């Protein structure tokens, strides 16, 4: 029997879990996988927005369940993942939720609370969820885990130490997990996008080179999963910049990075779809 994408070996629709599904890349991934015949578990902080995305997916014939959860609570996320997986085994876990923040020009340092929040949402909780997914997938000897990071992981960014540091941690974890799970038939893909037109990037004030749409980012992630890529960086130019970063001596690199400037609109001054109030 031929098994089509989005189907289990018995011909029934497979289940994908997507975090951060209430908007941005996560919402576009949900719509894409619904169109391709997957059933969906959609997680996010905003239940109303999740339900709106779920309605779009149900129009494609997908069975969709939503869960409103704040990923700052890592223990709740682990327990919820295991609960969902026990009910319907998850074949694809896309951990796309993330937060972005940076210090303002008037601040000498980032706020301690912000550093903790980004560390939990961008690194600790998705890594723990990936470990929970790995436990179940290794037992079944099938499955794929996707961790969405950022090209910021490649650079020490003085005005966004919490963001770049949390994404760097996720990158190293994903690389290690990929090596650990390869012998067990479980795939791991790390995604390192540049600027994507989402609510998070709209808060950034200043030049956003090679800005891509969220649907385009979703298609590139899905393609990387299909090809079982260990790491995908987009747009492609950032792959070249990553190589440049490796060969540039640290004193010169530090001089360049220390002169970068950027600003950000505070979260409270933006609507949920990333528009300024």
VOKOLFI-80519 format. One line per 5 residues: number of its first residue (from 1); their letters; for each residue z, x, y of C-alpha. Coordinates in steps of 0.5 Angstrom, whole numbers, plus 500, padded with zeros to 3 digits. Layout:
# residues N
NUM) a) Z/X/Y | ...
***
This chain:
# residues 277
1) xxxxx) 500/500/500 | 498/503/507 | 504/503/512 | 502/502/519 | 506/504/525
6) xxxxx) 512/500/526 | 513/498/519 | 517/500/513 | 515/501/506 | 515/494/504
11) xxxxx) 511/492/510 | 517/489/514 | 517/491/522 | 521/497/523 | 527/497/528
16) xxxxx) 527/502/534 | 533/503/539 | 532/505/546 | 538/506/551 | 536/506/558
21) xxxxx) 532/500/557 | 534/496/563 | 529/499/567 | 524/505/568 | 522/509/562
26) xxxxx) 526/506/557 | 523/499/559 | 516/501/559 | 518/504/552 | 521/498/550
31) xxxxx) 514/494/552 | 510/499/548 | 513/499/542 | 514/491/542 | 506/491/543
36) xxxxx) 506/496/537 | 509/491/532 | 516/494/532 | 523/490/533 | 528/493/538
41) xxxxx) 535/494/540 | 535/495/547 | 541/498/550 | 543/498/558 | 548/497/563
46) xxxxx) 545/491/566 | 545/485/561 | 540/481/566 | 535/486/567 | 536/488/559
51) xxxxx) 534/480/558 | 528/480/562 | 525/486/559 | 527/483/552 | 523/477/554
56) xxxxx) 517/481/555 | 518/484/548 | 519/478/545 | 512/475/548 | 509/481/543
61) xxxxx) 512/478/537 | 518/483/537 | 525/481/534 | 529/483/540 | 537/484/541
66) xxxxx) 540/487/547 | 547/490/548 | 550/491/555 | 554/498/555 | 556/504/559
71) xxxxx) 555/510/556 | 561/513/559 | 564/510/554 | 562/515/548 | 567/512/543
76) xxxxx) 564/505/544 | 557/508/544 | 558/511/537 | 561/505/534 | 556/500/537
81) xxxxx) 550/505/534 | 554/505/527 | 555/497/528 | 547/496/529 | 545/501/524
86) xxxxx) 549/497/519 | 546/491/521 | 539/493/521 | 537/500/519 | 534/504/525
91) xxxxx) 528/508/524 | 527/511/531 | 533/512/536 | 530/513/543 | 536/516/547
96) xxxxx) 533/515/554 | 539/513/559 | 540/518/564 | 543/519/571 | 541/523/577
101) xxxxx) 545/526/583 | 546/532/587 | 550/534/593 | 549/532/600 | 547/537/605
106) xxxxx) 554/536/608 | 558/538/602 | 560/545/599 | 560/542/592 | 559/536/588
111) xxxxx) 564/531/587 | 568/532/580 | 568/525/578 | 560/526/579 | 560/532/574
116) xxxxx) 564/528/569 | 560/522/569 | 553/526/569 | 556/530/563 | 558/524/559
121) xxxxx) 551/520/560 | 546/525/560 | 549/530/555 | 556/528/551 | 554/521/549
126) xxxxx) 547/522/547 | 548/528/543 | 554/524/540 | 549/518/538 | 544/523/536
131) xxxxx) 549/525/531 | 551/518/529 | 543/517/528 | 543/523/524 | 548/521/519
136) xxxxx) 545/515/517 | 538/518/517 | 539/523/513 | 542/519/508 | 536/515/508
141) xxxxx) 531/521/508 | 527/518/514 | 528/517/521 | 526/520/528 | 531/521/534
146) xxxxx) 528/522/541 | 532/525/546 | 530/525/554 | 532/531/558 | 528/534/564
151) xxxxx) 525/540/566 | 531/541/571 | 534/544/564 | 530/550/565 | 532/552/572
156) xxxxx) 539/553/575 | 539/548/581 | 544/549/586 | 545/542/589 | 544/539/583
161) xxxxx) 549/543/578 | 551/537/574 | 544/534/573 | 541/541/571 | 547/543/567
166) xxxxx) 547/537/563 | 540/537/561 | 540/544/559 | 546/542/554 | 542/536/552
171) xxxxx) 536/541/551 | 540/546/547 | 543/541/543 | 536/538/541 | 533/544/539
176) xxxxx) 539/546/534 | 539/539/531 | 531/539/530 | 532/545/526 | 538/542/522
181) xxxxx) 535/536/520 | 528/538/519 | 529/540/511 | 532/533/511 | 526/529/513
186) xxxxx) 528/527/520 | 524/528/526 | 527/530/533 | 523/530/539 | 526/533/546
191) xxxxx) 522/530/552 | 522/534/558 | 519/530/564 | 518/532/571 | 518/527/576
196) xxxxx) 517/520/574 | 516/514/578 | 523/510/577 | 529/508/581 | 532/514/580
201) xxxxx) 527/519/582 | 526/514/588 | 533/516/591 | 530/523/592 | 528/525/599
206) xxxxx) 523/530/599 | 517/532/596 | 516/530/588 | 510/534/585 | 506/531/580
211) xxxxx) 509/524/580 | 507/520/574 | 508/513/573 | 513/510/568 | 508/507/563
216) xxxxx) 504/514/563 | 511/517/561 | 512/512/555 | 505/513/552 | 506/521/552
221) xxxxx) 513/520/549 | 510/515/544 | 505/520/542 | 509/526/541 | 513/522/536
226) xxxxx) 507/520/533 | 505/527/532 | 512/529/530 | 513/534/536 | 519/538/537
231) xxxxx) 519/539/544 | 514/535/549 | 514/537/557 | 510/533/562 | 506/534/566
236) xxxxx) 503/540/563 | 504/544/569 | 511/544/568 | 510/548/562 | 507/554/565
241) xxxxx) 512/554/571 | 517/554/565 | 514/561/562 | 514/563/570 | 521/562/570
246) xxxxx) 522/566/564 | 519/572/566 | 521/572/573 | 527/577/574 | 534/574/576
251) xxxxx) 535/577/583 | 528/574/585 | 529/567/581 | 536/566/584 | 533/568/591
256) xxxxx) 528/562/590 | 532/557/587 | 538/558/593 | 533/556/598 | 530/550/595
261) xxxxx) 532/544/599 | 533/536/597 | 536/530/599 | 538/523/596 | 539/516/598
266) xxxxx) 546/514/595 | 546/509/590 | 550/504/594 | 544/504/599 | 539/502/593
271) xxxxx) 537/496/590 | 537/496/582 | 529/497/582 | 530/503/586 | 528/500/593
276) xx) 532/502/599 | 536/496/602
***
